[in-house]
């Protein structure tokens, strides 16, 4: 039995498909540069970073136990909307910055969720949760700045 490639159309088809897949993969790798933190920031990441920075200020104001601000609930809802939008946006390309970004978003989400629950009892967000979110955000900013300087 002769098993040459010439005599087997199925083998030729597999080889052509494999070769084509490898070529397309190589071309895709060449045509797209690795994303940088600078590119991520310019393409929309900075908008989300700025929104979360503003949200942290909102949560800090909402954690004041003496506040009777009637806008707390809608403001905490806006924080949750901003977190949802930031999570839907692509992750920062730098691994360290991405880890602290995800932690920040999770902690801001937790603080805003508790803020909404606490509004019913006359309170706002938790000071401890706000501080945790602030700490995560500052860690993100350090990684973000470092990654930006390298890109």
C-alpha positions as CSV (number, residue, x, y, z in Angstrom):
1,X,0.0,0.0,0.0
2,X,1.5,3.3,-1.0
3,X,1.0,6.1,1.6
4,X,2.5,9.0,-0.3
5,X,1.0,12.5,0.1
6,X,0.3,12.6,-3.6
7,X,-2.1,9.6,-3.4
8,X,-4.0,10.8,-0.4
9,X,-6.3,13.9,-0.9
10,X,-7.2,13.8,2.8
11,X,-3.6,14.2,3.9
12,X,-3.0,17.0,1.4
13,X,-6.1,18.8,2.7
14,X,-4.9,18.6,6.3
15,X,-1.5,19.8,5.4
16,X,-3.0,22.8,3.4
17,X,-5.3,23.7,6.3
18,X,-2.5,23.4,8.8
19,X,-0.2,25.6,6.7
20,X,-2.9,28.1,6.1
21,X,-3.7,28.3,9.8
22,X,0.0,28.8,10.7
23,X,0.3,31.5,8.0
24,X,-2.8,33.4,9.3
25,X,-1.5,33.2,12.9
26,X,1.9,34.5,11.8
27,X,0.4,37.4,9.9
28,X,-2.0,38.2,12.7
29,X,1.0,38.4,15.1
30,X,2.9,40.6,12.8
31,X,0.1,43.0,12.0
32,X,-0.9,43.8,15.5
33,X,1.6,45.3,18.0
34,X,1.4,44.4,21.7
35,X,-0.9,46.8,23.4
36,X,0.8,49.3,25.8
37,X,-0.6,50.9,28.9
38,X,-0.3,54.2,27.1
39,X,-2.5,52.9,24.3
40,X,-5.0,51.4,26.8
41,X,-5.2,54.7,28.6
42,X,-5.7,56.7,25.3
43,X,-8.3,54.3,23.9
44,X,-10.6,54.6,26.9
45,X,-8.8,53.3,29.9
46,X,-8.1,56.8,31.3
47,X,-11.8,57.7,31.1
48,X,-12.6,54.7,33.4
49,X,-9.7,55.5,35.8
50,X,-10.9,59.1,36.1
51,X,-14.5,58.0,36.7
52,X,-13.4,55.6,39.5
53,X,-11.3,58.4,41.1
54,X,-14.4,60.6,41.2
55,X,-16.4,57.6,42.5
56,X,-14.0,57.2,45.4
57,X,-14.6,60.8,46.3
58,X,-18.3,60.1,46.2
59,X,-18.0,57.1,48.4
60,X,-15.9,59.0,50.9
61,X,-18.6,61.7,51.1
62,X,-21.2,59.0,51.5
63,X,-19.4,57.5,54.4
64,X,-19.9,60.6,56.6
65,X,-22.2,59.3,59.3
66,X,-23.6,62.8,59.8
67,X,-24.7,63.3,56.2
68,X,-28.3,63.6,55.3
69,X,-27.7,64.1,51.6
70,X,-30.7,62.8,49.6
71,X,-28.5,62.3,46.6
72,X,-26.5,59.5,48.1
73,X,-28.5,56.6,46.6
74,X,-28.4,57.9,43.0
75,X,-24.7,58.8,43.4
76,X,-23.9,55.3,44.7
77,X,-25.9,53.9,41.8
78,X,-23.8,55.9,39.4
79,X,-20.7,54.4,41.1
80,X,-22.0,50.9,40.4
81,X,-22.7,51.9,36.7
82,X,-19.1,53.2,36.4
83,X,-17.7,50.0,37.8
84,X,-19.8,48.0,35.4
85,X,-18.6,50.0,32.5
86,X,-14.9,49.7,33.6
87,X,-15.3,45.9,34.0
88,X,-16.8,45.7,30.5
89,X,-13.8,47.6,29.0
90,X,-10.8,45.5,28.2
91,X,-8.3,44.8,31.0
92,X,-5.1,46.8,31.3
93,X,-2.3,45.0,29.4
94,X,0.1,45.2,32.3
95,X,-0.3,42.2,34.6
96,X,0.5,44.1,37.8
97,X,-1.7,47.1,37.0
98,X,-4.5,44.8,35.9
99,X,-4.4,42.9,39.2
100,X,-4.7,46.0,41.3
101,X,-7.3,47.5,38.8
102,X,-9.5,44.4,39.2
103,X,-9.1,44.6,43.0
104,X,-10.0,48.3,43.0
105,X,-13.1,47.7,40.9
106,X,-14.3,44.9,43.2
107,X,-13.8,46.9,46.3
108,X,-15.5,50.0,44.8
109,X,-18.4,47.8,43.8
110,X,-18.6,46.4,47.3
111,X,-18.6,49.8,48.9
112,X,-21.2,51.2,46.5
113,X,-23.5,48.2,47.1
114,X,-23.3,48.6,50.8
115,X,-23.9,52.3,50.4
116,X,-27.2,51.6,48.6
117,X,-28.2,49.1,51.3
118,X,-27.3,51.5,54.1
119,X,-29.2,54.4,52.6
120,X,-32.4,52.7,53.8
121,X,-31.2,53.0,57.4
122,X,-30.0,56.6,57.0
123,X,-26.4,55.8,56.4
124,X,-24.1,55.7,53.4
125,X,-21.0,53.6,52.6
126,X,-18.7,52.0,55.0
127,X,-15.5,54.0,55.9
128,X,-13.5,50.8,56.2
129,X,-14.7,49.7,52.7
130,X,-13.9,53.1,51.3
131,X,-10.4,53.0,52.7
132,X,-9.8,49.5,51.3
133,X,-11.0,50.8,47.8
134,X,-8.7,53.9,48.2
135,X,-5.7,51.7,49.1
136,X,-6.3,49.4,46.1
137,X,-6.7,52.4,43.8
138,X,-3.5,53.9,45.0
139,X,-1.7,50.6,44.3
140,X,-3.2,50.6,40.9
141,X,-2.0,54.1,40.2
142,X,1.5,53.2,41.2
143,X,1.5,50.3,38.8
144,X,-0.3,52.3,36.1
145,X,2.3,55.1,36.3
146,X,5.2,52.6,36.3
147,X,3.7,50.8,33.3
148,X,3.1,54.0,31.4
149,X,6.7,55.1,31.9
150,X,7.9,51.8,30.4
151,X,5.5,51.9,27.3
